[in-house]
Structure formats: C-alpha cells, structure tokens
Amino acid sequence: MIQRVLEASVDSTVDNVTTRVGQISQGLVVLVGVTHSDSPATAMKLADKIWNLRIMNDADGVMNLSVADTTKNILVVSQFTLYGDASGGRRPSWIAAARPEMAEPLVTQLVQELALLGAHVQTGRFRTEMMVSLVNDGPVTLMVEI
C-alpha cells in the first residue's frame, strides 16, 4: 500500500522502550506485505514501481510526477497484516502472509533497491511493535500488487 504524505514517522517499541526509527517529510509511505509467492524479482519490480509511480503533483497540481522527480523521500514499513483474510469470519487468517524468515530479506532487498535508485529511504524495525504516524496528502492511497 502506497500513501502520498506531507510527513510521516514510525516508532518502534522493544522491551517497553519506544524509539523513533524512521521519519520523512513530504514523500511516500509504503506499507509492505510479503506473501509466499514473492521473490527477489518481486522486490526489484516493486522498487521500480514505487520509484516511478506518477502520484506526486506537478506545478499545476496534477499527478504527473514521481517521487524520483520530487522529494525522493520514502518510508518503508513491513506490514504482514496486509495479507490478513477476514472473509471467513471475525478473526483474520494470516495464512497468506509469509513467515518473517522469508519476508524480512525481501523487505530489506526492497529498501536496498530503492536506495540504489536514489531514494532517501527510512524504515520501520522488523519484528517489533510499530506506531506509524502520517499526514496523508490528498488523500492519495493506492494498493499495488506485483
């Protein structure tokens, strides 16, 4: 899920200690869910899509620019709950979400690919409780599947 934001931050809590681990000004927040069929190739394609997605406003207020053309700021936060399935009842199933051992390297690769493209990337902290704060710009929120 990609959100265009005016600002965003993520705090992580470990052993009852909360720390700010990522923060951006205007740019994109990318909530990343990994499923079993994802691969390193998926991470590369997703990085390219995020980097070049034309959802930033130009001087006329039209979404003609990408984050690559503008601020280059991206906050990436892993979010296994994106693959939660609540269609069968009141308690979501997490079967479609990849295990952390598979998901973490792919999220790390996504972050590395974005940085290689020129992004100013900030991240959350994997396997911790995170609090994400953001000011959605527009609002512009897109679900992107690769």
N, C-alpha and C positions, 0 to 999 in steps of 0.2 A: 504494500500500500504506500502510495507516494502522496505527500501533502506539501503544498506550497505554503511556506511560513514567513512571517515577518521576523520571528525569533523562536528559538527552541532550546531546551536543555534536558538533560537526563541525569538523575541522581541515582546512585546505587547504594543499597544497604547490605552490609555484611556484618554479622555479629553485633547487630543493633547500632552500628556506626554508619551514618549516611554521608556520602561523599559525592560532590558534583564531578561526573566523569566525562561529560561532553556538553558543549554549548556552541550554538551558531547564531549569527544574526540572519538576515534575510537569506533564504535558500530553500532547501528541500529536507523534509524528514522522511526517511524511508524505513518503514516497519517491514522486516524481512521474515517471512515464514519459509521453512525448508521442508519439503516432502521427500518421500522415498525415491522418487524418480529423478530428483535433481542431481546435477553433476557439476564438475568444474566448468564444463562448457556452458551450463546454465548460468553460472555465476558471471562468466565473461559476457554473455549476451545481455544479462540483466544490467551489468555495469554500463554497457554501451547504450542501452535503452534509457536508463536514468540520466546519463550524462547528456544525451542528445534530445530528450523529450522536450518538445516546444510548449512549455506551460508557463513560462515567465513572460511578463508583459514587456512590450516594446514601448517606445516613447509615446505612442498613441493609445496605450492601454490595451493592446491586442496581444493575445498569447502567441507570439511569433518567435520568441527566443527560448533558448535552453539555459539551464544552469551553467553550462560551459560558456555561454555567451555573456553571462551576467556575473553573479556573485561567486560562483564555484563552491558555495557552502553546502555541505550535505551532512546530515546527522543520521547515522545508520543504527537502528536498534533491532536486535533479534526479537522475534515475537512468535513463538510456537503456537499461540492461541489463534492465529490466523487460520490454522488448519483444524480448528475445532468444528465438530459437526453436531449441531443441535437438532437435526431433523427427526431423530428417533425418540425424542422425549425432552425432559427438562434438564438433564445433565449432559453436557457436551462430551463427545468422544474425541480422544486425541490420537486415534489410530493413524490418521493420515499425516500427522506431524512426525518428522524424522527425529530419531534419538539425538541427544546432544553430541554424542561422539561423531555422528555424521554431519550434523548441522553446523557445529562450530567451525570446522575447517572451511566450509563453503561460505559462511558469512565472512570469515577472515579473508578468504580469497576475493570476495566481492569488494571489501574495503580496500584491499591492495590494488585491485584493478581500477577502482575509482581514483585512487591516489596516483596511479601511473598515468591516467588520463589527464590529471591536473587538478583534481578536486581537492578542496580543503575539507578533509573528512574528520568528523568526530564520531565517537561510538558510545554505545552503552557498554555494560560489562556482562558478558555471558554468564549464565547460571546464577544470577543474583536477582533479588527483588529490585525492580527499577521503577522510578517515578518520572514520567515524561511530561514536561510542560511545554506548551507551544501556543503561539498565536497564529491560527490558520489564516492565510491571506486569500481572500476571495469570497467564500472558501473554495479552494481547489483541492480535491481529493480524488485520486484515481487508484483503482485496483489494476495491477499489471501482472499478467501471468506469462511466463516464458516457457 
